[in-house]
Amino acid sequence: MNLLVPRFGALKSRLLLLAGLLTSPFACTEFDYQKHTDALGVAGRSSMAGSAQRPAGSGAGQAGDAANANGGEAQDSATASADSGGTGPAAEAAGSSASRNAGGAPATDVGGAGPASGGAATTTAGRAANSGGAGGRSTSVATGGTPTVLAGASTGGALAVAPIPVAPDFRLRLEAEDALLSGGAQIGTSAEASAGRFVDSFNGTLTWSFNVEVDGYYAARLMAAVPGPWGEKLNGLYVNDANVATITTTDQGGSSALYSADPLWISLKKGQNTLSIRPGWGFIRVDYLELTAARNDHATVANTLIDVQASESTRRLMSYLADSYGQKIISGQQGIEYVSTVSDLTGKEPAMVGFDLMDYSPSRVAHGQSSREIENAISWWSERKGIVTFVWHWNAPSKLYDDPGREWWRGFYTTATYFDLEAALADPSSTDYQLLLRDIDAIALQLGRLDAAGVPVLFRPLHEAAGGWFWWGAKGATPYLGLWHLLQDRLMNFHQLHNLIWVWNGQSAAFYPGDDSVDIIGEDVYDGERNYAPDVARFSQALQYTRADKLITLSETGALLDPTRWLASPAIWSWFMVWSGDDFIANEVWNENAMKRAVYTDDSVVTLDELPDLSTYPLP
């Protein structure tokens, strides 16, 4: 398959400047996906699923392109996604979409749409929930509050083995003035500071060295401030020299008062460790960083849907997802063509398959594209009894450049179209607004075929918007949210489609549409080849979007999760979806065959043969 990974140039530079955290590799055979991966960030390479897929007869072929688009969405979880804190969507913006032939979007907040909003000094941390239960997780990870920011160490600080529970009463305060200061950071005095002194970071770095007695997951809570009416400031959090999160600190109405942020989750190794706050977008005033045992109370989620008219099969599926959450993780593979590959390598088949509506986009149909994804999805549900999820790499409705490097089939990328979403939404009488409705109606027709066949769909549209590499996120959060609500209203109310479970995958708090518009939160993570860590940091990032008990899932990943490490971590993922592309699943670039077998044969992983009969599963 040919995965197209666009070079993100200026965008990559911007993402790296903001947080220095982008890394998101994609399995591409033709393009330089390593570059794309780097953009997404080591810690949070999230989805870069969206590389433009080539038209039939233009090289890889339509099917291969779609898989590439999907597999190319690596987002930068670390810094590109300011939102993700270091492990975010930015990667895709940087070019993840291109890498996934289908056109997924990177998941970094920093990418194009800005940092996740949500409170002062937030960082990404992994949710340390252990819900116990047969074949499920242990309850050993302590929890102490819901992290609002992103702070997890998928790489660098990631543990190579299952951690020992951190003592519940563990507490270590690292005073700013005791840190090694460099690059202009200066000590100041204030009666408000815990020890009478603080550090103004300016463009400098604070680094602490310290010891812990056990490998484990820790909650890091920052006491800091923006010393002026200057909005949000972004800085990188590094664990043992690995960028694991982007710390977002927000001014308190112009006040320079210090405040305590929600905790971020990180993993530390037994013995000596280092923590650093490195410059990104603006300086902050730091009082201290305090470490405690990580805790997660998010093991129970709601089994209700935002659509009160949801079909019976849709409610049954949601009931199963909620019941299994924290007990098992559901296996998933993007691209029906890779199911046989998984079976050949592991002896098992994925319980869930990812499909793409990309080639039903009218601007692609106009160029001769066609698709059998709907037929394949109906067969997977009705005949194979598997779970169906759809992404939509939406080719822009019009205004495609269609010149070298910006071909029409790359039309879901910001760089390949001059379609102005903000302007279109501002004028419902405009041609461009009517084209948005035309495209939505075309997709409604396809989703209606699934509804008529009784197929419930985990629907993940407008993904990785915060990265900015997809046109639906390029103008920022406000137009994106307008499009999300327009799409949802048009499908649910105008077209009366009630077979959809809405999976939001914007990867930034600023892009969150609201609890009444989201059923499930998804994170796209590409942390690096053969990095089987549980992506605690990205999970923490997802926790910061809402206080509601939403199910959280690993909606795209490059590398599999080591079941042993996942079960011992605070991260509770509902399912994982390995992206399409030979490098992700067919060969051993991203995942070794031994790990594939270990994952698919583990008792904690649900495979196709282990799914219950979802057509009769108990209703909530």
N, C-alpha and C positions, 0 to 999 in steps of 0.2 A: 504494500500500500504506500501511497505517496502522501506524506504529511507535509502540509505547507506551513512553514513557520516564517512569518514576516519578520523582518528586522525592525526593531522598534526605535532605534536611533535616539532622537531627542526625548521620547517618552521614557525610554529605559534610563537615560541620564537623569531625568527628573525624578524618577522613582528612586533611583539609587541615591540621589542627593537628599531626598526627603528622609529616607530611613536606612538606606544602605542594606536593605533586607531582601531584595527580590531574588527569587530563585524558583524557576519552574520549568523543569525539563519535560520535553515531550518526545514521544516516540516518532520520529520522523525519519523517513528513509531518504528523502530528497533534499530537505532543507536543514539548516543548521539549528536543530532544536536545542542544542546545548546553550546557545545564546538565549534562546527563549527561556530556558530553564533558569539561567542565571538571573534573568530579569524578574522571574517570579519570586526568587528568594529561596535560600537554602532551607529555611525553616518553614516556609509556608507555601511552597510551590503549589498553588492551588490549581485551578483548572485552566487549562489552556486549550480547552477542547475546541476552540473554534478556529481552525484554520480554514480558509475558504476551500471549499471542496471543488475539485476541478469538474468541469462539465464532461459528460460522456464523450469519449473520443479525444480528450485532450491530454491524455497521459495516463494517469492512474485510473481514471474511470469514475463514474458517479459513486458506486458503492464504496470504493476505496477512499474517495474524497471525503465522503460523509464520515467514515470511520476516522479519518485523519482529523477532520474538523473536530470531532468529538475528542479524540485523543490528544489534540493539540492544545487544549485549553489549559495550560498550566498556569496557575496564578501564582503570583509571588506572595507567599504567605508572609514572609517576613516583613519586608519593609515596603515593598511595592504596595502592599495593602496596608496602608496606614491603618486601615480599618482593622486588618487582621493583626496588626501589631507586629509584623515581622514575619508573618506567615500568611500572607494574604493574597488577595486577588490581583494585586498589581501585576503579577507576572503575566497574566493573560493579556492585560492591557498592553504590556510590553511586547506582546507578540504571541501570547499563548494561543490565541484564537487561531492564528494561522497554523500553528502547529497541529491543532486538531483538525483535521481537515474540515470537519463539519462546521466549525465556527463557534466553539464555545467561548465563553469569555473568561478572562483571567479574574481571579478573585481578589484583587487587592484594592483596598480602599484608597491608598495613596495614589494609585495609578492615575486615574483621571478625575475621579470625583472627589477626592478629598478624604480626609481621615474620618474614622468613625467618630460620630459625635457621642456623647453619652457621658458626660460627667467628667470630672476632672481627673487628670492623671490616671487614665485607665490603661491597662495593659492586657494582653491576651494571656490567659492561663488555662490550663486544662481542667475540666470538671472532674473532680475526683470522686465520682459516685460509685458506690458499690451496692448494687441492689440485691445481691444474694440470689437465692433461688436455685432450683435444680439446674445443674449444668451452667449456672450463671456466674456472676461475679462475686468476689468475696466482699466483705464489708470492712476491710482493714484500713482504707484510706480515710483519714480524718477529714472533716470539712469545716470550714469556718467562714461561711459567707459566700455569696455568689459573686465571682469576679466580674468586674464591669469592663475590664480591658483585656488586651491580649498579652499573654505572657507565657509562653510555653516553650520548651526547648525540644523541638522535634529532632533537631540535629544538635550537634555541639553538646548541649546539656542533656541530650536524650540518654536514657539508661539502656545499657546493653543487656541487662538481665532484670528480672522482676525485682522491684524494690522491697525493702523491709519497711513496714509501716513506721512513719515518723511519730515520735511520742506526742500525744495530744497536747501536752503542756510545753512543747518546744517553742522557744521564742529567742530570736537573736536580732538586736537592733544595731544597724550599721549607720553611725552618724556621718553626715556628709563631710564634716570637717576632718574626719579621720581617714577619708579616702585619699588615694594618690591622685593629685590634681595635675592636669596638664592642659595645654592649649588655650590658656586664658581664664580658666575657672578660678574664682576668687572667693575667699572667706569673708563673710560679713557678720555683723552682730545684731541681735534682736532679742528682746525679752520674750517674744512669742516662740522662738525656736526652743527645741527641747533641752538643749544644753547651752542656750544663750548664743549659739552661732549657727550659721547656715552657709551654703555655698551658692553663689550665682554662677551658673554654668557658662553663660555667654556662648562662645563657640568652643568650649573646652570639654574635657572628659573627666568623669569621676570613676575611679576604680577601687573596689574593695577586695581584699584577699581574706579568706576566713576558712574555717574547717567545720565540717559536720560529721556526725558519727555514723550515719547510715546513708546508703543510696536511697533516694526517695523523692516524692513530690512535695514541694513546698509552696506556700502562698507568700508572695512578695507584695507588701503594701507600701506605697510611696507616700510620704508626707512632703508636699511640695506646693508651689504656687507659680502663677504667671505674674510677675511683678509689674502689672500695668494693664490697661484696657486693650489688650492685643490679641484677643481671641485664642484659638487653639494653637498649641505648640507641639511639635512632634520630635521625639528623640528616640534613638535606638537603645534597646536593652540587650546587653550581651551577657551570655553565660559561658564562661571558659572560652572567651574569644569568638563564640558563635552568636550571631544575631538571632534572637529568638522572638522579638516582639518590637512593636513600635509603641512607645508610651505617649499617650495623648493627654496633655495637661491643658485645662481650660481656665481662662481668667474668670474670677468670681465677680462679675459685674464691675470690673475695673478695680476691685480690691486686690491688694497684694497679700491678703491673709493666707496663711498656710492651711491646707486642708488634707484630710486623709482620703486617698482614692480607694476604690474597691480593689480587692486583691487580684493579683495576677498569678498564674500558676506556672511554675518552672520545675525542672528536674535537676537535682544535684547529685553528685557522686560522693561516696564516702571519702573523707580526707579533705585536701585543700581544693577550694574553688575560687573563682573570681567572678565578680559581677561588675558590669560597667554600664554607665549611662553616657552615650556618645552623641555628639551634636547632630541635629537634623534640621528642623525648621523652627528656628527661634530658641532663645534661651529660657531657662526656668530657674526658679529658686528652690533649692533642695534642702530639706531639714534632715531627713533620714529615710532609710529603707529598712523595713522590718520584715523578718522571716518568721513564719509560723507553719504549723502542719497544714497541708492542703486538705480542704474538706469539700465535699460535694453532696448536696441534698437534692439533686435533680434526677433521682432514679425512677420517679413516678411521673408519668405524663398524662395529659388529657387525651381521651379517646374520641372526643367530639370533633366535628368538622365545622368550618365557617359557613358552609352551605347547608342551611337547615332543610333543604329539599334533596339532599344527596341521595343517590340511589341506594338500594339495599346492598348491592354488591360492593359499592364504594364504602359504605359504613362497615361492612364486614371486614374489608381489607384494613381499614383504619383501626378497627378493634384488634385485629391480629398484630398489627405493628405496635400498638400501645402495650398489648399484653406481653409481647416478646422483648420489649425495650429493657435493656439492662440485664436480661437473662441470656440472650443470644445475639449474635450479629448475623444479619442476612447477607449472603453472598450475592454479588452482582457483577455483570460484565456488559460493557457497552459494545453493541454490535452483535446481531444474531449470528453473524458468520464466524464468531469466535467461540461459540458454545461448544462446537465439536473439538476445538483446540483445547479448551479447558478439560473436556472429558478425556481426551487422549492423554493428557499430561497428568491428570489427577484421579481418573476413574469416577469423577463426580461431575455434575453439571450445576451451573449457578442457579439460584432460586429466582433471580431477577435479571431481566435483560433490558438494556437501555436502547431506545430507538430515537430517531431524529426526524423532525418535521421539515427540515431544511429545504428539501427539494420540492415541497409543496408551496413554497413561497412564490407568489405570482411573477416576480421579476426573474426567477430562475426558470419557471415553467415557460415564460416567454422566450427563453433561449433554448428550449427543447428538453429541459430536464424533466425527469419523471421518477417515480419512487414506488416501491412496494412495501414500505415500512408499515403501513396500516394493515395490509394483508398478513404480514409476518407477525405483527403484534397480536392480531386476532387469533392466529394459529397458536402462538406461544401461550396465550391465556386459555383458550378453549380446548386445545388438544393436548398441550404439554402441561397445563395447569400451573404455569409460572406467573410471576408478577411482572407487570409492565410499567416502565417509566419512559416518559418522552421529554426530550429537550427540544428547543426550537432555535436553530441558528438562522435567524430571520434575516434573509437578504433584504437590504433596504428597499422600500417600495419603489423608489425612483432615484434619479440623479446619481447613477453609477458612473465613475470616471471611465472605466473600460479601456485602459491603456496599459502598456507594459508595467508590471508590478502592482497594478490596481485593476486587474481584470474583473469583469462583472461577477464571476463566481466567487470573488473575495468579498462580495457585497455586504456581508455582515460586519466587516471590519470598518472601523472609523476611517481608516486611511483610504478606503476604496470607494467612499461615497461622500457627497456633499449634501446629503439629505439632512435638513435641519429640523430635528424633532421639536425643539423649543418653539420655533416659528410655526410649525404645523399645528401644534396643540393650542397655540394662542389664537388661531383663527379657524374655528370649525367649518367655516364656509369655504376654506381654501382647498385647492386641488390636493395638496399633500395630506391634509387631514382626511379627505375622502379616500385617499389611497391607503392610509392606515386602516380605515374601516374595511376597505376592499380586501386587504391582506388578512385581517382578523377573520373576516367572513369566510375566506378561502380555507383557513385552518379550522374554523368551526365546522365546515363541511366534513373534514377528515375526522375530527374528534367525534362528530355525530355518528360516523360509521362505527366507531368503537363503542359509543353509547348504545347504538342499536344492537350491537353484538353482545352487550352485557359486560363489556370490558372496563373495569375501573382503571384510571390512569393516574399515576404519580406524575403530575404535570409540572415541569421546571422551566418556565419561560424566562426570558430577559435575564439570563444568568450573568454572573460576574460583572455586573454593571459598574461597580465602583472603580474597576480598573481603567475604564475609559476606552479600552481597545475595541469595544463594540459600540456601534452607533447609538444604541439605546441608552448607553451610559455616558456618552461623550459630552453631553451638555450639563452634566451634574445631576444632583439628586432630585431637584424639583420636576424637571421634565420627565425623568425616569418614573417617578412616583405617579405622575399624571398618566403616563402610558400604562403602567401596571394596573391602575384602577380602571382605565378605559377598557383594557383587554379583559379584565375580570368581569366587569359589568356587562360587556358585550357578549361574552361567552355564557355567563351564568343566567343573566336576566333576558337579554334580547334573544339569544339562541336557545335558552333553556337547557343548557348542558349541565347535567348534575352527576356526571361520572368522574369528576376531577378532584383530586387531592392536591392542593396548591403548595408546591415546594418552592419556597423563596430562596434564592441563591445570589443575592446582591453583594454579600460579603462586606458590608459596612453598615454601621448603625444609622448613618445618615440616609441610607437608601431603604431602610426598613419601612414597609407599607402600613404597618400596624397589626395588632393582634387579631383584629377582625378580618384581615385580608390574607392571613398566612396560616397554613395548617402545620407545615414542617419547615424547619430551617436546615439548609444544606450548606456544606463547606466543601470547596474544591481544593485539594491539597496535593502538591507535587514536591515532596521534601527531598527528593534525590534518589538516584538509582540504588536499589537494594537497601534502602533505608526503611526498615520495617517497624519503626517506632510508632506508637499509638497516636501521634499528632495531638498531644495534650494541649499545645499552645493554640492550635486552631479551634479546638473544642472550646477552650476558654473564650476565644474571640466570639464564638457563637452564643455563649452564655450572656454576653453583654448586650445583645440586641433587645432583649425583653426580659421582664420578670415573670412572664407567663410560663406555664409548664408545657412548652412546645417540644416536641420530639426533634432531635438533632441527628443529622445523618452525614456521612462522608459521601457526598453526591458525586464526586470524582476523585480518583486517586491514581497516581502512577505506580506506586509500590504497595504491595499488600501489607496487612498488619500482622505482626507476629502475635498469635493468639495468647501466648503466655504473658507477653508484656502488656497486651491490651487488657487482659482480665485483671492485671494488677494495677492498672492505671486509673486515673479519675475520669478518663474520657469514655463516655457511653455513646457509641455510635449505633444507630438503628441498622444501617446497612452500609456496605462499601460497594463502590462501582469502579472497577478497574477500567481505565480508558481503552478505547480501541486502538489498534496499531500493533504490528508485530513486535516491536521493542517492548511493549508493555506486558504482553502475555504469551506470544508464540515463541520468542527466543528468551535469552536470559539477561538481556541488557538491564532491565528494571527489576525483574523478579527471577530468582534462581528456581529451577525446577523442584528442588527439594523443599523450598519454602511454599511453592504452589501446592505441593502434595500435603505439606504440614497444615496449611490453612484449610484446604478443602476437606480434610479428614478429621479435623479437630471437632470435639463434641460441642464446642461453643459456637460453631459456624453452621448456619442453616443452608443446606443445599437443596436442589430441586426435589429430590426424593424424600426430603424430610419436611416439606411444607405440608400443612394440614389441608383439608379440602376447604378452600377459601369460599366456595359457593355456599357452604353450610356453616361457616364459622359463626360462633355465637355473636349476636348483635350486642352493642354496648348497652 
